[in-house]
Amino acid sequence: MKTKKFGHILGGSLLVAGTSIGAGMLALPVVTSLGGFWPSILIYLISYVIMTISGFLYLEIALAMPKDSNIISMSDRYLGNRGKVFSWIIYLFLFYFLSVAYISVGGNLIKSFSNGAISSVLSHIIYVSIFGFVVYRGALLVDRINMFLMIFLGIGYFLFIFLGFKHVEISNLKFFDLKHSIFALPVILLSFGYQGIMPTLTYYMKKDVKKIKASILLGTTMALVVYIIWEMLILGIIPIEGAHGLKEALKLGQTAIEPFGYHTNAKLIFAIGQFFSFFVITTSFLGVSLGLFDFIADGFKIEKKGMKKVFIAIITFLPPTIITMFNPNLFLIALGYAGGIGGILLLVFLPALMVYSKRYVKKEKLIEPQLKGGKTSLYIIFVFVVFELFIEIINEVNRFLS
């Protein structure tokens, strides 16, 4: 019985970790490089705490809602029609373009694996057809496929680390610039972005609070450990300055894989990196798409059966697929301009605001608070949101001026 319970928790935590660890991981060492290794660890820890807390806040709201509810109905109940509209706009904008990012990279990797034998358009269609069908079948199949992919992701990750660490130069990790490290906060926060699946996870785990909290803690901790080791590897190998350095990668909008392959000069490591990238992208695509699928079903009040379910799938997958085929590089712009603002508003501000309304406006007491500290804790979160938005505005101004 205990083994079955742990297996359920493990499945939930892998879904949380898999949703968090996505395309952002491939870019994280690049955007954090100007601050250095140790300052970036501090930002990771801050983000880890905030995003774990936001998961607990979403859990508190999900527990108070009926089955098959989602962020739309949650916002409608606790924030009214304006909150509902706000949720629709932010959620769809952010998650559609996250889907664009994952479909773009996933399709490009399929094309790369075929040595160019498959066209760009067809490779993206193949990617969406296969993994979109998994999402269409529901949370149970996603959980099983995700666990399978996470196993290969783990193998690829450890091979990548094992073969790459001999190339690490400790001197590269001594660089320290706290002032610049803070500007990576929006991207790092978004890299702990699993909250879109919280309503789905809550009902999938039958509202078992202990199991869900354990899944959140274990899943976010997995992501944190993976990020820190990854950060040490990449920043220890790739210099900041010079040709194929991290500063150049940042300027060109590259992920960490391209300069990594150059500085290690090993085809095997580069090949492992490509497969690792595929598993990273796909696990995240499954989690994000599952949350988006349920979100659309809830928002349009569409029953997930028969042709109605097919219609939900079309709305979920067709727009980002079309965007990717016509402009495969648009996701970089979308993540750069919308990620920091959309992420903090949807994943941190919205659940805190809904919990505040639930506790202190509507005064509902049936569901116990999942975050201690009362109003003080919520006020601290609101202040953090303002601070993060300020950082993002500075980032956008700097991007515009450059």
Backbone torsions as a table, in degrees:
resi	resn	phi	psi	omega
1	MET	NA	-42.7	179.1
2	LYS	-65.4	-37.0	178.9
3	THR	-63.3	-41.3	178.6
4	LYS	-64.5	-40.6	179.8
5	LYS	-64.5	-44.0	179.4
6	PHE	-65.3	-37.7	178.0
7	GLY	-61.6	-37.2	178.2
8	HIS	-66.9	-43.9	178.1
9	ILE	-63.8	-42.1	179.8
10	LEU	-62.0	-42.3	178.2
11	GLY	-61.7	-43.4	178.5
12	GLY	-66.0	-41.3	-178.8
13	SER	-68.1	-35.7	177.4
14	LEU	-68.4	-32.3	176.0
15	LEU	-67.3	-41.2	176.8
16	VAL	-63.8	-48.9	-179.3
17	ALA	-64.9	-42.7	-178.8
18	GLY	-64.5	-36.3	177.6
19	THR	-70.4	-37.1	-179.1
20	SER	-70.7	-47.3	-174.7
21	ILE	-81.6	95.6	-177.2
22	GLY	-133.3	-145.4	-177.3
23	ALA	-57.7	-30.2	-179.3
24	GLY	-59.8	-32.7	-178.8
25	MET	-60.8	-36.2	-177.8
26	LEU	-70.5	-18.5	-179.1
27	ALA	-107.6	-15.0	-174.0
28	LEU	-54.5	-49.1	-179.8
29	PRO	-61.6	-26.8	-180.0
30	VAL	-71.9	-47.6	-176.6
31	VAL	-75.4	-21.4	179.3
32	THR	-94.0	-8.1	-171.4
33	SER	-61.7	-34.4	-176.7
34	LEU	-69.1	-16.9	177.2
35	GLY	-94.5	-23.7	-178.5
36	GLY	96.5	169.8	-173.5
37	PHE	-66.2	-55.2	-173.4
38	TRP	-66.5	-42.8	175.0
39	PRO	-61.1	-35.3	-180.0
40	SER	-66.7	-32.8	177.8
41	ILE	-62.2	-40.4	177.5
42	LEU	-60.4	-43.5	179.6
43	ILE	-66.6	-36.8	176.3
44	TYR	-61.2	-44.3	-178.2
45	LEU	-65.2	-42.2	177.5
46	ILE	-61.4	-45.7	-179.7
47	SER	-64.1	-40.0	179.0
48	TYR	-58.8	-46.9	-179.5
49	VAL	-65.4	-48.4	-178.0
50	ILE	-61.4	-44.8	-175.4
51	MET	-76.6	-25.2	171.6
52	THR	-69.1	-43.2	177.5
53	ILE	-60.9	-42.7	-178.9
54	SER	-63.5	-31.9	175.3
55	GLY	-65.0	-40.1	176.8
56	PHE	-64.2	-37.5	178.9
57	LEU	-66.2	-42.8	176.4
58	TYR	-63.5	-36.3	177.9
59	LEU	-61.7	-43.6	-180.0
60	GLU	-58.8	-40.6	179.1
61	ILE	-72.3	-42.5	-178.4
62	ALA	-62.0	-36.0	179.7
63	LEU	-65.8	-26.8	-178.3
64	ALA	-87.4	-4.7	-175.4
65	MET	-103.8	155.2	176.4
66	PRO	-71.1	168.6	-178.7
67	LYS	-59.5	145.9	179.0
68	ASP	69.4	12.4	172.6
69	SER	-75.9	162.6	179.0
70	ASN	-148.8	-167.5	-173.8
71	ILE	-60.7	-33.5	179.6
72	ILE	-62.5	-53.5	-178.5
73	SER	-68.0	-30.7	175.5
74	MET	-63.3	-48.5	-179.5
75	SER	-63.7	-39.6	179.7
76	ASP	-62.6	-41.6	-177.7
77	ARG	-70.3	-41.4	-172.2
78	TYR	-103.1	-18.5	-178.3
79	LEU	-123.5	-1.6	177.6
80	GLY	78.8	-169.3	-175.1
81	ASN	-64.5	-37.5	179.2
82	ARG	-64.3	-41.3	177.5
83	GLY	-64.3	-36.0	178.3
84	LYS	-63.9	-46.4	179.0
85	VAL	-63.7	-43.0	178.5
86	PHE	-57.8	-45.6	-179.3
87	SER	-63.7	-42.9	178.7
88	TRP	-57.1	-51.0	-175.1
89	ILE	-63.8	-51.3	-176.5
90	ILE	-66.3	-44.9	-177.0
91	TYR	-63.5	-52.2	-177.6
92	LEU	-62.3	-43.2	-179.8
93	PHE	-61.2	-50.2	-176.5
94	LEU	-66.7	-48.8	-172.4
95	PHE	-78.4	-28.8	173.3
96	TYR	-64.4	-41.1	-177.8
97	PHE	-79.1	-23.3	168.7
98	LEU	-65.3	-41.5	177.0
99	SER	-61.6	-40.5	177.0
100	VAL	-58.6	-44.0	-179.2
101	ALA	-60.7	-47.9	-176.6
102	TYR	-69.8	-41.3	178.5
103	ILE	-64.1	-40.7	-179.4
104	SER	-61.5	-51.3	-178.7
105	VAL	-67.8	-43.1	179.7
106	GLY	-60.8	-44.8	178.3
107	GLY	-64.7	-40.9	179.0
108	ASN	-64.2	-35.4	178.5
109	LEU	-68.7	-38.8	176.6
110	ILE	-61.9	-42.0	177.3
111	LYS	-62.1	-41.0	179.6
112	SER	-65.5	-41.2	179.2
113	PHE	-63.3	-29.1	-179.5
114	SER	-87.5	3.6	-177.3
115	ASN	57.4	35.1	176.7
116	GLY	83.6	3.2	-179.1
117	ALA	-69.3	-26.8	178.6
118	ILE	-101.9	134.0	-179.8
119	SER	-67.2	162.2	-179.4
120	SER	-61.0	-44.9	-179.2
121	VAL	-62.8	-47.4	-178.1
122	LEU	-65.7	-36.7	-179.6
123	SER	-63.6	-38.2	178.3
124	HIS	-71.0	-37.4	177.4
125	ILE	-64.6	-42.0	178.5
126	ILE	-61.4	-45.2	-178.6
127	TYR	-60.4	-48.6	-178.5
128	VAL	-67.6	-38.1	-178.8
129	SER	-62.0	-43.2	-177.8
130	ILE	-70.8	-55.5	-172.6
131	PHE	-85.4	-21.0	171.5
132	GLY	-67.0	-36.0	177.6
133	PHE	-64.5	-37.5	177.7
134	VAL	-60.6	-44.9	178.4
135	VAL	-64.6	-40.3	179.5
136	TYR	-58.1	-36.3	-178.6
137	ARG	-72.3	-21.2	172.8
138	GLY	118.4	177.5	-172.3
139	ALA	-62.7	-35.8	-177.1
140	LEU	-63.8	-46.7	178.9
141	LEU	-67.9	-38.9	176.8
142	VAL	-59.2	-43.1	179.5
143	ASP	-59.4	-45.8	-177.5
144	ARG	-68.8	-46.2	179.0
145	ILE	-65.5	-39.5	-179.9
146	ASN	-62.7	-41.3	178.9
147	MET	-64.4	-39.8	177.6
148	PHE	-62.0	-47.3	-179.7
149	LEU	-66.3	-36.8	-179.9
150	MET	-64.8	-31.3	176.6
151	ILE	-63.3	-47.5	178.5
152	PHE	-68.4	-34.7	175.9
153	LEU	-60.6	-44.5	179.6
154	GLY	-63.1	-42.6	178.5
155	ILE	-62.4	-47.1	179.1
156	GLY	-62.5	-39.7	-179.5
157	TYR	-63.1	-48.6	-177.4
158	PHE	-69.2	-34.0	174.2
159	LEU	-64.8	-42.8	178.8
160	PHE	-60.2	-45.8	-179.8
161	ILE	-66.6	-46.9	-176.7
162	PHE	-60.4	-45.6	-178.2
163	LEU	-77.5	-25.4	-175.5
164	GLY	-89.1	-26.5	-172.6
165	PHE	-65.6	-23.4	178.2
166	LYS	-68.9	-14.0	178.9
167	HIS	-93.8	-2.4	-176.8
168	VAL	-70.7	133.0	174.0
169	GLU	-107.5	113.0	-176.6
170	ILE	-57.8	-31.8	-178.9
171	SER	-61.4	-29.6	179.0
172	ASN	-66.9	-24.7	-177.3
173	LEU	-83.8	-7.0	-177.5
174	LYS	-83.8	-12.5	179.1
175	PHE	-61.5	137.0	-172.7
176	PHE	-144.8	120.1	176.6
177	ASP	-149.3	88.0	-175.3
178	LEU	-62.1	-33.2	-177.1
179	LYS	-60.5	-43.3	-178.2
180	HIS	-81.2	-22.8	-176.2
181	SER	-65.5	-32.1	-176.2
182	ILE	-64.5	-24.6	-177.3
183	PHE	-75.5	-7.7	174.9
184	ALA	-88.2	-4.4	-176.1
185	LEU	-53.5	-49.1	-178.4
186	PRO	-58.3	-40.3	-178.7
187	VAL	-70.8	-41.3	179.8
188	ILE	-65.7	-41.9	177.0
189	LEU	-56.6	-46.2	-178.5
190	LEU	-64.9	-23.9	179.7
191	SER	-76.0	-6.7	170.6
192	PHE	-108.3	29.7	-174.3
193	GLY	-89.6	89.9	177.5
194	TYR	-117.3	-5.5	-168.2
195	GLN	-62.5	-21.6	178.6
196	GLY	-62.6	-22.5	179.6
197	ILE	-96.8	1.6	-176.4
198	MET	-59.1	-47.0	177.6
199	PRO	-59.2	-43.3	178.8
200	THR	-63.2	-44.6	-179.7
201	LEU	-63.7	-38.2	-178.9
202	THR	-60.6	-45.5	-178.2
203	TYR	-79.7	-31.4	176.8
204	TYR	-63.2	-36.3	179.7
205	MET	-95.1	17.5	172.4
206	LYS	55.9	38.2	175.4
207	LYS	56.9	29.0	175.4
208	ASP	-80.2	100.4	-171.8
209	VAL	-58.7	-45.3	-178.4
210	LYS	-62.3	-42.8	179.2
211	LYS	-65.0	-42.9	-177.5
212	ILE	-66.2	-44.9	179.0
213	LYS	-63.1	-40.2	178.2
214	ALA	-63.3	-39.2	178.6
215	SER	-64.7	-41.2	178.9
216	ILE	-63.6	-50.1	-178.2
217	LEU	-62.1	-45.9	-178.9
218	LEU	-67.3	-41.3	-178.9
219	GLY	-66.0	-45.6	179.7
220	THR	-69.5	-33.3	177.4
221	THR	-67.6	-40.1	174.6
222	MET	-56.2	-47.7	-179.1
223	ALA	-61.5	-43.4	-179.4
224	LEU	-60.1	-48.6	-178.9
225	VAL	-62.4	-43.7	178.6
226	VAL	-59.9	-43.7	-178.4
227	TYR	-64.8	-43.7	-176.9
228	ILE	-65.1	-45.2	178.2
229	ILE	-63.8	-42.2	178.3
230	TRP	-60.8	-42.7	179.7
231	GLU	-61.6	-45.1	179.9
232	MET	-62.2	-41.5	-178.7
233	LEU	-64.4	-52.8	-174.4
234	ILE	-68.7	-47.5	-179.0
235	LEU	-68.7	-23.9	178.3
236	GLY	-79.7	-20.4	-177.6
237	ILE	-100.4	-45.5	-173.3
238	ILE	-94.3	121.3	177.4
239	PRO	-69.3	156.6	-179.7
240	ILE	-74.1	-46.3	-176.7
241	GLU	-93.0	166.0	173.1
242	GLY	92.0	176.6	179.2
243	ALA	-62.7	135.7	-178.9
244	HIS	61.1	24.2	175.6
245	GLY	-85.4	175.4	-177.5
246	LEU	-69.1	-32.7	177.9
247	LYS	-65.5	-39.2	177.7
248	GLU	-67.5	-40.2	178.3
249	ALA	-62.1	-39.0	178.2
250	LEU	-64.0	-41.5	-179.7
251	LYS	-66.8	-37.1	-177.4
252	LEU	-87.4	-6.6	-179.1
253	GLY	73.6	28.4	-179.0
254	GLN	-85.5	159.8	171.2
255	THR	-84.2	-177.9	-178.5
256	ALA	-76.7	-17.5	-174.0
257	ILE	-68.2	-41.4	-176.5
258	GLU	-60.0	-56.2	178.7
259	PRO	-68.2	-27.2	178.2
260	PHE	-62.2	-45.7	179.5
261	GLY	-61.7	-34.6	-179.6
262	TYR	-69.1	-46.0	-173.0
263	HIS	-77.8	-24.3	175.8
264	THR	-88.4	-25.4	178.5
265	ASN	52.8	42.6	-179.0
266	ALA	-131.3	117.1	-177.6
267	LYS	-64.5	-36.0	-179.2
268	LEU	-62.7	-46.2	-179.8
269	ILE	-63.5	-40.2	179.6
270	PHE	-64.8	-40.1	179.0
271	ALA	-65.0	-43.0	177.0
272	ILE	-62.1	-39.0	178.3
273	GLY	-61.1	-37.8	178.6
274	GLN	-66.0	-45.1	178.9
275	PHE	-67.0	-39.0	176.3
276	PHE	-60.0	-42.6	178.2
277	SER	-59.8	-40.1	-179.9
278	PHE	-62.0	-45.0	-179.3
279	PHE	-68.9	-38.3	177.6
280	VAL	-60.9	-48.6	-178.3
281	ILE	-63.7	-43.9	-173.2
282	THR	-71.1	-41.2	177.6
283	THR	-61.7	-39.5	178.8
284	SER	-69.9	-39.8	178.1
285	PHE	-60.0	-41.9	-179.8
286	LEU	-62.9	-46.0	-179.0
287	GLY	-65.7	-47.0	-179.4
288	VAL	-65.1	-43.3	-178.4
289	SER	-67.2	-36.6	177.3
290	LEU	-62.4	-44.2	177.1
291	GLY	-63.8	-41.6	179.6
292	LEU	-66.6	-39.5	179.0
293	PHE	-59.1	-49.7	179.6
294	ASP	-68.4	-35.0	178.7
295	PHE	-61.5	-45.3	179.6
296	ILE	-67.1	-40.8	178.7
297	ALA	-61.0	-42.2	179.6
298	ASP	-69.3	-43.2	-177.0
299	GLY	-65.2	-39.4	179.7
300	PHE	-92.3	-1.5	-178.8
301	LYS	55.9	47.5	-178.7
302	ILE	-103.9	129.0	178.2
303	GLU	-71.4	135.6	-176.4
304	LYS	-85.1	64.9	179.0
305	LYS	-143.5	146.3	173.5
306	GLY	56.7	-139.5	-177.7
307	MET	-68.1	-24.3	177.2
308	LYS	-64.4	-37.8	178.3
309	LYS	-68.8	-36.3	176.4
310	VAL	-62.8	-40.0	178.7
311	PHE	-62.4	-41.1	177.2
312	ILE	-60.9	-42.6	180.0
313	ALA	-62.6	-39.5	179.1
314	ILE	-63.1	-45.4	179.5
315	ILE	-64.5	-35.3	-177.8
316	THR	-71.2	-45.1	-168.9
317	PHE	-104.4	-28.0	-174.5
318	LEU	-66.2	-48.9	-178.6
319	PRO	-56.9	-51.4	-179.5
320	PRO	-66.4	-30.3	178.6
321	THR	-66.8	-44.1	179.0
322	ILE	-63.0	-45.4	179.5
323	ILE	-59.3	-42.7	-179.0
324	THR	-64.8	-40.5	-178.4
325	MET	-68.0	-35.5	-177.9
326	PHE	-86.2	-28.4	-179.2
327	ASN	-148.6	80.4	-174.2
328	PRO	-64.8	-13.9	-178.8
329	ASN	-99.7	1.9	-176.7
330	LEU	-65.8	-26.3	-176.3
331	PHE	-64.6	-29.3	178.5
332	LEU	-64.7	-42.5	178.6
333	ILE	-66.8	-42.9	-178.1
334	ALA	-62.9	-44.0	179.6
335	LEU	-67.5	-36.6	-178.8
336	GLY	-68.1	-41.3	-174.8
337	TYR	-93.3	-32.2	-173.7
338	ALA	-106.1	-24.3	-174.5
339	GLY	-56.9	-52.6	-176.8
340	GLY	-63.4	-43.2	-178.4
341	ILE	-77.1	-49.7	-179.6
342	GLY	-62.4	-40.6	-178.5
343	GLY	-63.5	-49.1	-177.2
344	ILE	-67.2	-35.7	-179.6
345	LEU	-71.2	-44.0	-176.0
346	LEU	-79.5	-40.0	-170.8
347	LEU	-92.9	-19.1	-178.2
348	VAL	-123.5	-54.1	-176.7
349	PHE	-64.7	-47.6	-176.0
350	LEU	-60.6	-49.8	179.6
351	PRO	-64.2	-35.7	178.0
352	ALA	-64.9	-40.8	179.6
353	LEU	-67.4	-40.1	178.8
354	MET	-66.5	-41.0	178.3
355	VAL	-64.9	-40.1	177.1
356	TYR	-59.5	-45.0	179.4
357	SER	-64.0	-42.7	-179.4
358	LYS	-61.7	-45.7	-174.7
359	ARG	-79.9	-43.6	-165.9
360	TYR	-113.5	-12.3	175.8
361	VAL	-103.7	-53.8	178.7
362	LYS	-86.1	-16.6	176.3
363	LYS	54.5	45.2	175.6
364	GLU	-81.3	131.7	-176.3
365	LYS	-125.2	5.2	-177.9
366	LEU	-65.0	-40.4	178.5
367	ILE	-99.6	127.3	-179.6
368	GLU	-67.8	147.3	176.8
369	PRO	-59.7	135.0	179.3
370	GLN	-95.1	-2.1	175.2
371	LEU	-133.7	122.9	-179.7
372	LYS	-79.9	167.2	177.3
373	GLY	108.2	-5.3	176.4
374	GLY	57.9	-141.7	-177.9
375	LYS	-64.9	-32.9	-178.0
376	THR	-58.1	-45.5	179.6
377	SER	-61.0	-42.1	-179.2
378	LEU	-68.5	-38.5	178.3
379	TYR	-63.8	-39.3	177.8
380	ILE	-61.2	-41.2	178.3
381	ILE	-63.7	-42.3	179.2
382	PHE	-62.0	-40.8	178.1
383	VAL	-64.2	-41.2	178.5
384	PHE	-61.7	-40.5	179.1
385	VAL	-59.9	-45.3	179.1
386	VAL	-61.6	-43.3	179.2
387	PHE	-61.3	-45.1	-178.9
388	GLU	-65.3	-39.5	177.7
389	LEU	-64.1	-36.7	176.9
390	PHE	-62.7	-43.7	177.5
391	ILE	-61.2	-42.7	-179.0
392	GLU	-65.9	-38.4	177.9
393	ILE	-62.2	-42.6	177.2
394	ILE	-61.6	-41.7	177.6
395	ASN	-59.0	-43.0	-178.6
396	GLU	-68.1	-38.2	178.0
397	VAL	-64.1	-45.0	178.6
398	ASN	-62.4	-39.3	178.7
399	ARG	-64.7	-39.7	-179.6
400	PHE	-67.6	-42.3	-178.0
401	LEU	-71.2	-27.5	-179.6
402	SER	-83.6	NA	NA
